[in-house]
Amino acid sequence: MTLTREHTWSPEALASALPWLVERSGYVATSDVATHDVGSLGAAVTSAAAALDIEITPIDCTLDRIGDCLASLAPMLVRLADGSALYIATATRRHVVAITPVGARIRIPVTDVMRALVEPSADAGDPLDALTARLGRRSTRIADALRGQRGLERPLFIGWTLEPPRGTQPVRAAFGVRHCVPLLATHLLQFGLWIASWIALVAVLSNVGDRAHLIVLWIAALASALALLPVESSLEQSLAARVGIAVKRRLFADALDADKRQVGRLGLGRMIAQSLETHHLDSMAARGGVRVVLATFDLVVVFVAYGIGVGIDALFALFALVAALAAFYTHRYYAQARRFLADNVDVTSVHTEQLVGHRTRKAFVAVARWNAEEDRSLARYHEAGRRFDAAYLRIAAIPRVWTLLALFVVMTTLYRSYGDQLGIASVAMIGFVIAMTASLQSIVTGISEAIRARLSFEAIDTLEPDPSLDAERGIGAVGDGDFLCRGVSYTYPAALQPVLAAVDLDIAARERLLLTGRSGSGKSTLAAIMAGRIQQHAGVVLSGGVDRHVAGMRQWRRSVCYVPQAGANHVLTETFAFNLLLGRSWPPTQSDLDDAWTVARMLGLDALIERMPAGMMQMVGEGGWSLSQGEKARLFIGRGILQHARLLIADEVLSPLDAGNALKTLDALERHDGRLMLIAHA
């Protein structure tokens, strides 16, 4: 179907319909969006996403890669050249499935989307369309390729991706109905065909029914069951991949939301050791979990069917005993695996930290004790590894033990029959042994991977969430009154004395405050508390009579902007304009760029921008234009000024600057419309 105006969304319609669109894409909308005059499409998307608690990411792409972008990033909103939007639910490299304002799903060629991205309207007249009309349909591909070549010069903003907030989609969400049902249905069909083939074989051996028809049924059922094996394996791998992605997203979300001070408390060595545990974690969790579930299902079905069909005999009782033994040794294996993993993390942590601090150890530790700690950790690791391997060998031997004992029972039963004709019960016993051996082997293999994956996940899932994220949404807005601190106290972990004790502070409108003190006196701690980065242990921090828990962190960050010290701030590998406007909407409007240029000129960065070949669009950071410490410091300050916050906190921002640039920076800070708190050494 050709893309027309009836298929696109206006900003006003999109803002009110976004909750419905999000739910059609499989996400859960947490609230409704109030219909109001949202103005531009960017404002509509930003306000609606904030109300729905959905993360949006702006996407730039060249036209020749538009198919790949849409296929990998859908669902997303595509901003068309006429100011409207196209909501894409799913996409391939050649076609997209869009949801229209009337609720219909339509299939549109990617080439139509590409045209709408660069043309204001179909009536504007593209020379390539005229060329296509003259040369005929054979020139369509040439015209599309030329359109793609026009986009190779620079990336084009195409729209926003829509995703649920970090950490809100648990790992179990990967086991969706539409992903599990095909696998379970295929497995049930394959298992049923295997049972049918075995029943047909038993009937043939027992001379029950038409022998020729039973042989054909046996061959057909067995061949069909074998043909379904690769299908089941493919579905299992697909589900495993989804679970792996969910596990990685969960860990990544936890890392982003973690309290960064915990890295210092845990130590570099332990953090590296925990990071190494993520190796193959996703594949072990997915393969092991799916394999154990399917094999356990087969085992239970066969066990119950045998008990009902044949009865409780010696073989039935033997398997019950083996199952109890397997459960006991699995518990022992779990305990040994937990101990081994803990010692593995410890030995990696000790060796990493001792390697980093090797020179300090050589200077302050006696030679005889240089390797004492490593020797102790290696001894514990070796002993834990030996017990872990022994425990695994015990559970790995269970299928073999079962097979030997079961064959002994079967042979004993056959011997006691004194050579009578082979009965259905004897054939059922042999099938029971084969089925249970295969199920036990799959369970043993899968459960070892599942246990190791679970313990690895527990070992690395120790990052505590940042307390500043506990009131992300809030229920109110920040008022216009003074900024107040009353009785603020804070004590660092393991510290005996509080670094801040009953601090009171008032900052009125347009007030300039200089906070000085010796190193370690709590200046940066107070600033972090005021900015909502850490939670005070006592007291309240209010802005206009509202604290951050009531306002929500999003509103609080708009009200309070904290420029930390240079060591805690970062230059991202992006354009200079992106780094300067970080915290504002992107892509920028012309007004944003004008504001950025004005602030850069006040900070004395205009000469730097003029030296860079691409100006404000010059790439900086790793692999880009190298910035000096003073230029980085002024970039960080400009980033804070451009937020237009009610309170701007600048922590040790003048330290890397020379006298001339420090005066320019102070003048730029003085022009800030809101409150200002400058932190400096005494």
C-alpha positions as CSV (number, residue, x, y, z in Angstrom):
1,M,0.0,0.0,0.0
2,T,1.2,3.5,-0.8
3,L,1.8,5.9,2.0
4,T,-0.7,8.8,2.2
5,R,-1.6,11.6,4.6
6,E,-4.5,9.4,6.0
7,H,-1.9,7.0,7.4
8,T,0.1,9.6,9.4
9,W,-0.5,11.2,12.8
10,S,-0.6,14.9,13.7
11,P,1.2,16.0,17.0
12,E,-2.2,16.5,18.8
13,A,-3.6,13.2,17.8
14,L,-0.4,11.3,18.6
15,A,-0.1,12.8,22.1
16,S,-3.6,11.5,23.1
17,A,-3.3,8.2,21.3
18,L,0.2,7.2,22.3
19,P,-1.0,5.0,25.3
20,W,-3.1,3.0,22.9
21,L,-0.3,2.7,20.3
22,V,2.1,1.6,23.0
23,E,-0.2,-1.2,24.2
24,R,-0.7,-2.3,20.6
25,S,3.1,-2.8,20.4
26,G,3.1,-5.1,23.5
27,Y,4.1,-2.6,26.2
28,V,2.0,-1.6,29.2
29,A,1.0,2.1,29.5
30,T,1.2,3.2,33.1
31,S,-1.1,6.2,32.8
32,D,-3.1,8.3,30.3
33,V,-1.9,11.4,28.6
34,A,-3.9,14.6,29.1
35,T,-4.9,16.1,25.8
36,H,-3.5,19.6,25.4
37,D,-1.8,21.9,22.9
38,V,1.5,20.2,22.5
39,G,2.8,22.3,19.6
40,S,5.6,20.5,17.6
41,L,5.9,16.7,17.2
42,G,9.0,16.6,19.3
43,A,7.2,18.3,22.2
44,A,4.2,15.8,21.8
45,V,6.5,12.8,21.9
46,T,8.5,14.1,24.9
47,S,5.5,15.0,27.0
48,A,3.6,11.8,26.2
49,A,6.6,9.6,26.9
50,A,7.2,11.3,30.3
51,A,3.6,10.8,31.3
52,L,3.6,7.2,30.2
53,D,7.1,6.5,31.8
54,I,8.4,5.3,28.4
55,E,12.0,5.8,27.3
56,I,12.5,7.5,23.9
57,T,15.7,7.5,22.0
58,P,16.3,9.8,19.0
59,I,17.6,8.0,16.0
60,D,19.8,9.4,13.2
61,C,20.3,7.3,10.0
62,T,21.3,7.8,6.4
63,L,18.7,7.0,3.8
64,D,20.6,4.1,2.3
65,R,20.5,2.3,5.7
66,I,16.8,3.2,6.4
67,G,15.6,-0.4,6.0
68,D,18.1,-1.8,8.4
69,C,17.3,0.9,11.0
70,L,13.6,0.4,10.9
71,A,13.9,-3.4,10.9
72,S,16.1,-3.4,14.0
73,L,14.5,-0.6,16.0
74,A,10.8,-1.0,15.5
75,P,8.4,-0.1,17.2
76,M,9.3,3.5,16.6
77,L,7.8,6.9,15.6
78,V,9.1,8.2,12.3
79,R,9.1,12.0,11.9
80,L,8.1,12.8,8.3
81,A,9.2,15.9,6.5
82,D,5.7,17.6,6.6
83,G,5.8,17.5,10.5
84,S,3.5,14.5,10.9
85,A,4.5,11.1,12.3
86,L,4.2,7.5,11.1
87,Y,3.9,4.9,13.9
88,I,5.7,1.7,12.8
89,A,4.9,-1.4,14.9
90,T,7.1,-3.9,13.0
91,A,9.4,-3.7,10.1
92,T,11.6,-5.6,7.7
93,R,14.2,-4.3,5.4
94,R,11.7,-3.9,2.6
95,H,8.3,-3.2,4.2
96,V,7.0,-1.7,7.5
97,V,3.7,-2.4,9.3
98,A,2.2,0.9,10.4
99,I,-0.8,1.7,12.7
100,T,-3.0,4.4,11.2
101,P,-5.2,6.9,13.2
102,V,-8.3,4.7,12.5
103,G,-6.6,1.7,14.1
104,A,-5.8,-0.2,10.9
105,R,-2.5,-2.0,10.3
106,I,-1.1,-1.3,6.8
107,R,1.9,-2.6,5.0
108,I,4.0,0.1,3.4
109,P,7.2,-0.2,1.3
110,V,10.3,1.2,2.9
111,T,10.9,3.3,-0.2
112,D,7.7,5.2,0.5
113,V,8.9,6.0,4.0
114,M,12.2,7.1,2.6
115,R,10.5,9.5,0.2
116,A,8.3,11.0,3.0
117,L,11.3,11.6,5.1
118,V,12.9,14.0,2.6
119,E,9.8,15.4,0.8
120,P,7.4,18.0,2.4
121,S,4.5,16.6,0.3
122,A,3.7,14.5,-2.7
123,D,2.9,17.7,-4.6
124,A,6.3,19.3,-4.1
125,G,7.7,17.6,-7.2
126,D,10.9,15.6,-7.0
127,P,13.0,15.6,-10.2
128,L,13.6,11.9,-9.6
129,D,9.8,11.3,-9.8
130,A,9.7,13.1,-13.0
131,L,12.6,11.0,-14.3
132,T,10.8,7.8,-13.3
133,A,7.6,9.0,-15.0
134,R,9.5,9.6,-18.2
135,L,11.6,6.4,-18.2
136,G,9.0,4.0,-16.9
137,R,8.9,1.5,-14.1
138,R,12.4,0.1,-14.8
139,S,14.0,3.3,-13.5
140,T,12.3,3.0,-10.1
141,R,15.2,1.1,-8.6
142,I,17.7,3.7,-10.0
143,A,15.6,6.6,-8.5
144,D,15.5,4.9,-5.1
145,A,19.3,4.3,-5.2
146,L,19.8,8.0,-6.1
147,R,17.6,9.0,-3.1
148,G,19.8,6.8,-0.9
149,Q,22.9,8.5,-2.3
150,R,21.5,11.9,-1.4
151,G,21.4,10.8,2.3
152,L,24.9,9.5,2.4
153,E,26.3,13.0,2.9
154,R,25.0,13.4,6.5
155,P,22.9,11.4,9.0
156,L,19.2,12.3,8.9
157,F,17.0,12.4,12.0
158,I,14.2,9.8,11.4
159,G,12.4,9.6,14.7
160,W,12.3,8.0,18.1
161,T,12.4,4.5,19.4
162,L,9.9,3.6,22.2
163,E,11.0,1.3,25.0
164,P,9.8,0.5,28.6
165,P,11.9,2.0,31.4
166,R,15.1,0.2,32.4
167,G,14.5,-2.6,34.8
168,T,10.7,-2.7,34.4
169,Q,10.8,-5.7,32.1
170,P,11.8,-8.8,34.2
171,V,13.6,-11.7,32.7
172,R,10.5,-13.9,32.9
173,A,8.9,-11.5,30.4
174,A,11.0,-13.1,27.7
175,F,9.0,-16.3,28.2
176,G,6.0,-14.7,26.4
177,V,3.0,-16.8,25.4
178,R,3.7,-16.3,21.7
179,H,7.2,-17.5,22.1
180,C,6.6,-20.5,24.5
181,V,3.5,-21.9,22.9
182,P,5.1,-22.9,19.6
183,L,8.0,-24.6,21.4
184,L,5.7,-26.5,23.8
185,A,3.3,-27.4,21.0
186,T,6.1,-28.8,18.9
187,H,7.6,-30.7,21.8
188,L,4.2,-32.2,22.7
189,L,3.7,-33.2,19.1
190,Q,7.1,-34.7,18.8
191,F,6.7,-36.5,22.2
192,G,3.3,-37.8,21.2
193,L,4.6,-39.1,17.9
194,W,7.4,-40.9,19.8
195,I,4.9,-42.5,22.2
196,A,2.7,-43.5,19.2
197,S,5.7,-45.1,17.4
198,W,6.6,-47.0,20.6
199,I,3.0,-48.2,21.0
200,A,2.9,-49.4,17.4
201,L,6.2,-51.3,17.9
202,V,4.8,-52.9,21.0
203,A,1.7,-54.0,19.1
204,V,3.9,-55.4,16.3
205,L,6.0,-57.4,18.7
206,S,2.9,-58.6,20.5
207,N,1.1,-59.6,17.3
208,V,-1.9,-57.3,18.0
209,G,-3.8,-56.0,15.0
210,D,-2.7,-55.8,11.4
211,R,1.1,-56.2,11.4
212,A,1.6,-54.4,8.0
213,H,-0.4,-51.4,9.0
214,L,1.3,-51.2,12.4
215,I,4.7,-51.3,10.8
216,V,3.7,-48.4,8.5
217,L,2.4,-46.5,11.5
218,W,5.6,-47.1,13.4
219,I,7.8,-45.9,10.6
220,A,5.6,-42.8,9.9
221,A,5.4,-41.8,13.5
222,L,9.1,-42.3,14.1
223,A,10.1,-40.4,10.9
224,S,7.7,-37.5,11.8
225,A,9.2,-37.3,15.4
226,L,12.7,-37.2,14.0
227,A,11.7,-34.5,11.5
228,L,10.4,-32.3,14.3
229,L,13.7,-32.5,16.2
230,P,15.4,-29.7,14.2
231,V,12.2,-27.6,14.4
232,E,12.1,-28.0,18.1
233,S,15.8,-27.2,18.4
234,S,15.4,-24.0,16.3
235,L,12.5,-22.8,18.5
236,E,14.5,-23.6,21.7
237,Q,17.5,-21.6,20.4
238,S,15.2,-18.7,19.5
239,L,13.7,-18.7,23.0
240,A,17.2,-19.1,24.5
241,A,18.3,-16.0,22.6
242,R,15.4,-14.0,23.9
243,V,16.1,-15.0,27.5
244,G,19.8,-14.1,26.9
245,I,18.9,-10.7,25.7
246,A,16.5,-10.2,28.7
247,V,19.3,-11.2,31.1
248,K,21.7,-8.8,29.6
249,R,19.2,-6.0,29.6
250,R,18.5,-6.7,33.3
251,L,22.2,-6.6,34.2
252,F,22.7,-3.5,32.1
253,A,19.8,-1.7,33.7
254,D,21.0,-2.6,37.2
255,A,24.4,-1.3,36.3
256,L,23.0,2.0,35.1
257,D,20.7,2.4,38.1
258,A,23.3,1.3,40.6
259,D,24.8,3.5,43.3
260,K,28.2,4.4,41.8
261,R,29.8,4.6,45.3
262,Q,29.3,0.9,45.6
263,V,32.2,0.4,43.2
264,G,34.5,2.0,45.7
265,R,33.1,-0.1,48.5
266,L,33.4,-3.4,46.7
267,G,36.8,-2.7,45.2
268,L,38.1,-2.9,41.7
269,G,39.1,-6.6,41.9
270,R,35.6,-7.8,43.0
271,M,33.9,-5.8,40.4
272,I,36.1,-7.3,37.7
273,A,35.5,-10.8,39.1
274,Q,31.8,-10.3,39.0
275,S,31.9,-8.9,35.5
276,L,33.8,-12.1,34.4
277,E,30.9,-14.1,35.7
278,T,28.7,-12.7,32.9
279,H,30.6,-14.9,30.4
280,H,28.0,-17.2,28.8
281,L,25.6,-16.4,31.6
282,D,22.7,-15.8,29.2
283,S,23.3,-19.0,27.2
284,M,23.7,-21.1,30.3
285,A,20.5,-19.8,31.8
286,A,18.5,-20.1,28.6
287,R,19.7,-23.6,27.5
288,G,19.7,-25.0,31.0
289,G,16.3,-23.7,32.0
290,V,14.5,-24.8,28.8
291,R,16.2,-28.2,28.7
292,V,15.3,-28.9,32.3
293,V,11.7,-27.9,31.9
294,L,11.1,-30.0,28.8
295,A,13.0,-33.0,30.1
296,T,11.1,-32.9,33.4
297,F,7.8,-32.8,31.6
298,D,8.8,-35.9,29.6
299,L,9.9,-37.7,32.7
300,V,6.7,-37.0,34.7
301,V,4.5,-38.0,31.8
302,V,6.3,-41.3,31.2
303,F,6.5,-42.0,34.9
304,V,2.8,-41.5,35.5
305,A,1.8,-43.4,32.3
306,Y,4.0,-46.4,33.3
307,G,2.5,-46.4,36.8
308,I,-1.0,-46.4,35.4
309,G,-0.5,-48.8,32.5
310,V,1.9,-51.4,34.0
311,G,1.6,-50.7,37.8
312,I,3.9,-50.2,40.6
313,D,6.6,-52.9,40.1
314,A,10.3,-53.2,40.9
315,L,11.3,-50.9,38.0
316,F,8.9,-48.2,39.1
317,A,10.2,-48.4,42.7
318,L,13.8,-48.4,41.5
319,F,13.2,-45.2,39.5
320,A,11.6,-43.5,42.5
321,L,14.7,-44.4,44.6
322,V,17.0,-43.1,41.8
323,A,15.0,-39.8,41.6
324,A,15.3,-39.3,45.4
325,L,19.0,-40.0,45.1
326,A,19.3,-37.5,42.2
327,A,17.5,-34.8,44.2
328,F,19.8,-35.3,47.2
329,Y,23.0,-35.1,45.1
330,T,21.6,-32.1,43.2
331,H,21.2,-30.3,46.5
332,R,24.8,-31.2,47.4
333,Y,26.0,-30.0,44.0
334,Y,24.2,-26.7,44.5
335,A,25.9,-26.1,47.8
336,Q,29.3,-27.0,46.4
337,A,28.7,-24.9,43.3
338,R,27.9,-21.9,45.5
339,R,31.1,-22.4,47.5
340,F,33.2,-22.8,44.4
341,L,31.8,-19.7,42.8
342,A,32.4,-17.6,45.9
343,D,36.0,-18.8,46.0
344,N,36.4,-18.1,42.3
345,V,35.2,-14.5,42.8
346,D,37.5,-14.1,45.8
347,V,40.6,-15.5,44.0
348,T,40.0,-13.2,41.0
349,S,39.5,-10.2,43.2
350,V,42.6,-10.9,45.3
351,H,44.9,-11.4,42.4
352,T,43.5,-8.4,40.5
353,E,43.9,-6.0,43.4
354,Q,47.3,-7.4,44.4
355,L,48.4,-6.9,40.8
356,V,47.2,-3.3,40.7
357,G,48.9,-2.6,44.1
358,H,52.1,-4.5,43.4
359,R,54.4,-1.6,43.8
360,T,52.8,-0.6,47.1
361,R,53.1,-4.2,48.4
362,K,56.8,-4.3,47.5
363,A,57.4,-1.1,49.4
364,F,55.3,-1.8,52.6
365,V,55.1,-5.6,53.0
366,A,57.8,-8.0,53.9
367,V,59.1,-10.2,51.1
368,A,58.1,-13.4,52.9
369,R,54.5,-12.2,53.0
370,W,54.2,-10.9,49.4
371,N,52.1,-13.9,48.2
372,A,50.6,-15.1,51.4
373,E,47.0,-13.9,50.6
374,E,47.2,-15.3,47.1
375,D,48.4,-18.7,48.4
376,R,45.5,-18.9,50.9
377,S,42.9,-17.9,48.2
378,L,44.4,-20.4,45.7
379,A,44.3,-23.2,48.3
380,R,40.6,-22.5,49.1
381,Y,39.9,-22.3,45.4
382,H,41.6,-25.6,44.7
383,E,39.8,-27.4,47.5
384,A,36.4,-25.9,46.4
385,G,37.1,-26.9,42.8
386,R,37.9,-30.5,43.8
387,R,34.7,-30.8,45.8
388,F,32.7,-29.1,43.0
389,D,34.0,-31.6,40.4
390,A,33.3,-34.5,42.7
391,A,29.7,-33.3,43.2
392,Y,29.2,-33.0,39.5
393,L,30.6,-36.5,38.8
394,R,28.0,-37.9,41.2
395,I,25.0,-36.3,39.5
396,A,26.5,-37.1,36.1
397,A,26.7,-40.7,37.0
398,I,23.0,-41.0,37.9
399,P,21.8,-41.8,34.4
400,R,24.4,-44.5,34.0
401,V,23.6,-45.9,37.4
402,W,19.9,-45.9,36.5
403,T,20.6,-47.7,33.2
404,L,22.7,-50.4,34.8
405,L,20.2,-51.1,37.6
406,A,17.2,-50.9,35.4
407,L,18.7,-53.3,32.9
408,F,19.4,-55.7,35.7
409,V,15.8,-55.5,36.8
410,V,14.5,-56.0,33.3
411,M,16.8,-59.0,32.7
412,T,15.8,-60.5,36.0
413,T,12.2,-60.1,35.0
414,L,12.7,-61.7,31.6
415,Y,14.7,-64.6,33.2
416,R,11.9,-65.2,35.7
417,S,9.4,-65.5,32.8
418,Y,11.2,-68.8,31.9
419,G,11.3,-68.0,28.2
420,D,7.6,-67.2,27.8
421,Q,6.5,-65.0,24.9
422,L,7.6,-61.4,25.1
423,G,4.7,-59.6,26.6
424,I,3.5,-56.0,26.4
425,A,4.7,-55.4,29.9
426,S,8.2,-56.4,29.1
427,V,8.3,-54.1,26.0
428,A,6.9,-51.3,28.1
429,M,9.7,-51.8,30.7
430,I,12.3,-51.5,28.0
431,G,10.7,-48.4,26.6
432,F,10.5,-47.0,30.2
433,V,14.2,-47.5,30.7
434,I,15.1,-45.8,27.4
435,A,12.8,-42.8,28.0
436,M,13.9,-42.3,31.6
437,T,17.6,-42.6,30.6
438,A,17.2,-39.9,28.0
439,S,15.2,-37.6,30.3
440,L,17.7,-38.0,33.1
441,Q,20.6,-37.3,30.8
442,S,19.0,-34.1,29.6
443,I,18.0,-33.0,33.1
444,V,21.6,-33.6,34.5
445,T,23.1,-31.6,31.6
446,G,20.6,-28.8,31.9
447,I,20.4,-28.5,35.6
448,S,24.2,-28.1,35.9
449,E,24.0,-25.2,33.5
450,A,20.9,-23.7,35.2
451,I,22.5,-23.9,38.7
452,R,25.7,-22.3,37.5
453,A,23.8,-19.6,35.7
454,R,21.6,-18.9,38.8
455,L,24.6,-18.7,41.1
456,S,26.5,-16.5,38.7
457,F,23.5,-14.2,38.4
458,E,23.2,-14.0,42.2
459,A,26.9,-13.2,42.4
460,I,26.8,-10.3,39.9
461,D,23.3,-9.1,40.8
462,T,24.6,-7.4,43.9
463,L,24.5,-3.8,42.8
464,E,22.3,-1.7,45.1
465,P,20.0,0.7,43.3
466,D,20.8,4.4,43.5
467,P,18.6,5.9,46.3
468,S,18.0,8.9,44.1
469,L,15.9,6.7,41.8
470,D,13.3,5.7,44.4
471,A,11.1,8.7,43.6
472,E,11.6,8.9,39.9
473,R,8.0,9.8,39.0
474,G,6.7,11.8,41.9
475,I,3.2,13.3,42.2
476,G,3.9,17.1,42.2
477,A,5.9,20.0,40.8
478,V,8.6,22.1,42.3
479,G,7.3,25.4,43.6
480,D,8.8,28.9,43.2
481,G,9.8,29.5,46.9
482,D,13.3,29.4,48.5
483,F,15.6,26.5,48.5
484,L,15.9,25.2,52.1
485,C,18.0,22.6,53.9
486,R,16.9,21.8,57.5
487,G,18.8,19.6,59.8
488,V,20.6,17.7,57.0
489,S,22.9,15.0,58.3
490,Y,24.9,12.2,56.6
491,T,27.3,9.5,57.6
492,Y,29.4,7.5,55.2
493,P,29.3,3.7,55.5
494,A,31.8,2.4,58.0
495,A,32.5,5.9,59.2
496,L,32.3,6.7,63.0
497,Q,31.4,10.4,62.7
498,P,28.9,12.1,60.4
499,V,30.4,14.2,57.6
500,L,27.4,16.5,57.8
501,A,25.5,17.1,61.1
502,A,22.3,19.2,61.3
503,V,23.1,21.5,58.4
504,D,20.7,24.4,57.8
505,L,20.9,26.4,54.5
506,D,18.6,29.0,52.8
507,I,19.1,30.2,49.2
508,A,16.8,32.9,48.0
509,A,15.9,33.8,44.4
510,R,19.0,35.0,42.4
511,E,21.2,34.6,45.5
512,R,24.9,33.8,44.9
513,L,26.5,31.5,47.6
514,L,30.1,30.6,48.0
515,L,30.7,27.4,49.9
516,T,34.3,26.9,51.1
517,G,36.1,24.5,53.4
518,R,38.9,22.0,53.7
519,S,39.0,18.8,51.7
520,G,36.8,16.1,53.2
521,S,34.6,18.6,55.1
522,G,31.4,17.5,53.2
523,K,31.0,20.2,50.6
524,S,30.5,17.8,47.7
525,T,28.4,15.6,49.9
526,L,26.0,18.4,50.7
527,A,25.9,19.3,47.0
528,A,25.1,15.7,46.1
529,I,22.3,15.6,48.6
530,M,20.8,18.9,47.4
531,A,20.9,17.6,43.8
532,G,19.2,14.4,44.9
533,R,22.1,12.1,44.1
534,I,22.3,10.6,47.6
535,Q,19.8,10.4,50.4
536,Q,20.4,12.3,53.6
537,H,20.1,10.3,56.8
538,A,18.3,13.1,58.6
539,G,16.7,16.4,57.8
540,V,14.8,17.7,54.8
541,V,15.7,19.4,51.5
542,L,12.9,21.6,50.0
543,S,12.5,23.6,46.9
544,G,9.5,25.8,47.0
545,G,8.2,23.8,50.0
546,V,8.4,20.5,48.1
547,D,11.0,17.7,48.5
548,R,12.3,15.5,45.7
549,H,10.2,12.5,46.7
550,V,7.0,14.5,46.2
551,A,8.2,16.3,43.1
552,G,9.8,13.3,41.5
553,M,13.4,13.1,40.3
554,R,12.5,14.3,36.8
555,Q,11.1,17.5,38.1
556,W,13.9,17.8,40.7
557,R,16.6,17.6,38.1
558,R,14.9,20.3,36.1
559,S,14.9,22.5,39.3
560,V,18.5,21.6,40.5
561,C,21.5,21.2,38.2
562,Y,24.7,19.9,39.7
563,V,28.0,20.3,37.9
564,P,30.3,17.9,39.7
565,Q,34.1,18.0,39.8
566,A,36.0,17.2,36.6
567,G,36.8,13.7,37.7
568,A,33.1,12.8,38.1
569,N,32.0,14.4,34.8
570,H,32.4,13.1,31.3
571,V,32.8,14.1,27.6
572,L,30.8,11.7,25.4
573,T,32.0,10.6,22.0
574,E,29.7,12.8,20.1
575,T,29.6,16.3,18.7
576,F,30.6,19.3,20.7
577,A,27.0,20.6,20.4
578,F,25.6,17.3,21.8
579,N,27.9,17.5,24.8
580,L,27.1,21.1,25.4
581,L,23.3,20.6,25.1
582,L,23.3,17.3,27.1
583,G,20.2,17.4,29.2
584,R,18.1,19.3,26.7
585,S,16.0,17.8,23.9
586,W,17.8,16.3,20.9
587,P,18.0,17.0,17.9
588,P,18.4,20.6,18.8
589,T,16.3,23.5,17.4
590,Q,18.0,26.6,16.0
591,S,17.1,28.3,19.2
592,D,19.0,25.6,21.2
593,L,22.1,26.1,19.0
594,D,21.9,29.9,19.3
595,D,21.8,29.5,23.1
596,A,24.7,27.1,23.0
597,W,26.8,29.5,20.9
598,T,26.0,32.4,23.3
599,V,27.1,30.5,26.4
600,A,30.2,29.1,24.6
601,R,31.2,32.7,23.7
602,M,30.7,33.9,27.3
603,L,33.0,31.0,28.5
604,G,35.6,31.8,25.9
605,L,35.0,28.6,23.9
606,D,34.2,30.5,20.7
607,A,37.9,30.4,19.6
608,L,38.0,26.6,20.1
609,I,34.8,26.2,18.1
610,E,36.2,28.3,15.3
611,R,39.4,26.2,15.2
612,M,37.5,22.9,14.9
613,P,36.8,22.0,11.2
614,A,33.1,21.2,11.8
615,G,32.5,23.9,14.4
616,M,30.0,22.9,17.0
617,M,29.3,19.7,15.0
618,Q,32.9,18.5,15.5
619,M,33.2,15.1,17.1
620,V,34.9,15.2,20.5
621,G,35.8,12.6,23.0
622,E,37.5,9.2,22.3
623,G,38.6,9.3,18.7
624,G,37.5,12.8,18.2
625,W,38.9,16.3,18.8
626,S,41.0,16.3,21.9
627,L,39.9,18.8,24.6
628,S,42.2,20.1,27.3
629,Q,41.2,20.0,31.0
630,G,40.3,23.6,31.0
631,E,38.2,23.3,27.8
632,K,36.4,20.3,29.4
633,A,35.8,22.2,32.6
634,R,34.2,25.1,30.6
635,L,32.2,22.6,28.6
636,F,30.8,21.1,31.8
637,I,29.9,24.6,33.1
638,G,28.2,25.6,29.9
639,R,26.3,22.3,30.0
640,G,25.0,23.3,33.5
641,I,24.1,26.9,32.5
642,L,22.1,25.8,29.5
643,Q,19.8,23.8,31.8
644,H,18.3,27.1,33.1
645,A,17.7,25.4,36.5
646,R,16.3,27.2,39.5
647,L,19.5,26.3,41.4
648,L,22.9,25.7,39.7
649,I,25.6,24.0,41.9
650,A,29.1,24.3,40.5
651,D,31.6,22.0,42.4
652,E,35.3,22.9,42.1
653,V,34.8,24.1,38.5
654,L,37.5,26.8,38.6
655,S,40.4,24.5,39.6
656,P,41.5,23.6,36.1
657,L,41.2,27.2,34.7
658,D,43.8,29.9,34.4
659,A,43.1,33.4,35.8
660,G,41.7,34.8,32.6
661,N,39.3,31.9,31.8
662,A,38.3,31.8,35.5
663,L,37.1,35.4,35.4
664,K,35.1,34.7,32.2
665,T,33.6,31.6,33.8
666,L,32.6,33.6,36.9
667,D,31.1,36.3,34.7
668,A,29.1,33.6,32.9
669,L,27.9,32.1,36.1
670,E,26.9,35.5,37.4
671,R,24.6,35.9,34.4
672,H,22.7,32.8,35.4
673,D,19.1,33.7,36.1
674,G,18.5,31.4,39.0
675,R,20.3,30.7,42.3
676,L,24.0,29.8,42.3
677,M,26.1,27.9,44.7
678,L,29.8,27.8,44.0
679,I,32.0,25.3,45.8
680,A,35.7,26.0,46.2
681,H,38.6,25.3,48.5
682,A,39.2,27.8,51.3
